[in-house]
Amino acid sequence: MDDKVYRSKVIHGRNMGKKFGFPTVNLENPHILSAYKEGIYAAEVSIEGKNHAGLLYKGPRLILGETETILEIYLLDFDRDIYGQIVSFKLLDFIRGVISFPNIEDFKIQLKKDVKAAEKIFRTSKD
């Protein structure tokens, strides 16, 4: 992936990620990644000058029956409210495309696999 750094404001979402055990940072402008296909990416996210590993999702919330494209990031090592702040991030690698899950349990199982894939990407990127 390229080394381009993107910036976006953190906005309130529906808090569904938190209810599913994967709280996310919802970003204001999903169109900043219009050149990229929908799906899950490993991303490095900078918050208040500190870098964090994350899973960025670009696409619709199919599990909730929504069709609007959103941007949200599940941070692997961060769990604070940062509404209204500007975060910077860069994409490290594409993990997978959008999947329509039949139920929440299958969704959670896949997210755990995505986290493992992202952790491997982060370890490799540090070498």
N, C-alpha and C positions, 0 to 999 in steps of 0.2 A: 504494500500500500504506500501511498505517498506520505510525506511528513507534514502535510498541511494541518494547521491547528485551527479548529473551529471554536467559536464562542457563542454561548446562548444563555439566556436568562432562565432560571429555574422557576417553574410555575406549579400551581396546585393541580394535582391530578384527581383521580377518583379513589385513591388509596387502596386499590384492589391488589397491587403488588404486595403491600404490607399485609393484607389479609391472607394472601397466598404464601407468605413467608419469604418473599423476595421484594422488599421495599425498593422502589425506584425513584430516581430523580427525573422528573418530567421536564422536558425542554420546550421553550416557547416557539421556536421556528423550525418545524420539520423540513422545510424546503431548503435549508442550508446544505442538506445532503442530497439534493435532487439528482446529482450525477451518479449516485450510488444506488444499486439495487436494494430492494427490501430484504430484510432478514436480520440476523444476529451477527454482530461484530465484536471482536475483542477491542477494547478501547482503553487508552490511558487518559485519565481525567485529572485535571488540576483544579483543586479547591483550596483557596486561601494559601496558595504557594506550595502546597503539598500534592504529590502525585499519588493517584489511587488506580488500582486495576478495576475494570468494569466490563460489563456486557451491555453493549448498546443495541437497542432494538429500533429498527425503522420499519414501520408498516402499520396495518390496522390491528386493532385488538379483536381478533377473530373469536377468541374464547369468550368475549363479552358480546359478540354479535355486531361489532362496530365495523365500519368500512373506512373511516377517516384515517389518513396516515398520521402517525404520531412519532415522536422521538422520545425514548426514555432509556435511562441507564441504571442497571443494577450494579451498585458498587460492592465489590467483594469484601472490602475492609473498612466500611464507613456506614454509619447509621445515625445521622443527625439531620434535623430539619434545616434546610438552607434556602427556603423559599425567598425569591426576589434577588438572590445573588447571581452573579455571572460566573459560569464555569467554562473552562477551556478543555478541549479534548482533541485527541487525534485517534484515528482508526489504525489499528495494528494489523488486523487480518479478518477476513470474512470467515465465519464459522458455518452458517447454514442459511437457507432461505426460510421464508414464512411457512409455517405448518398450521393447519387447522386441526385442533385437538378435539376428540369426542367428549372429553371430560377434564376436570381440574387435576385429577391424579396423574393422568398421562402428561399433562402440561408440566407439572412439578417434576416428574421423572426426567423429562427432556431438559428442563432448565438445569437440573443437577448435572446432566451430561455436558451441557453447554458450559457450565462453570468449570468443569474438569478440562474441557478443551481450551478454554480461555487461560486457565492457570498454566497449562503447558506452553501456550503461546507467550505468556508473560515471562516464564522461566527462560525460554529460548531467546526472547528479545533482550534479556539482561546479559546473556553470554557474549 
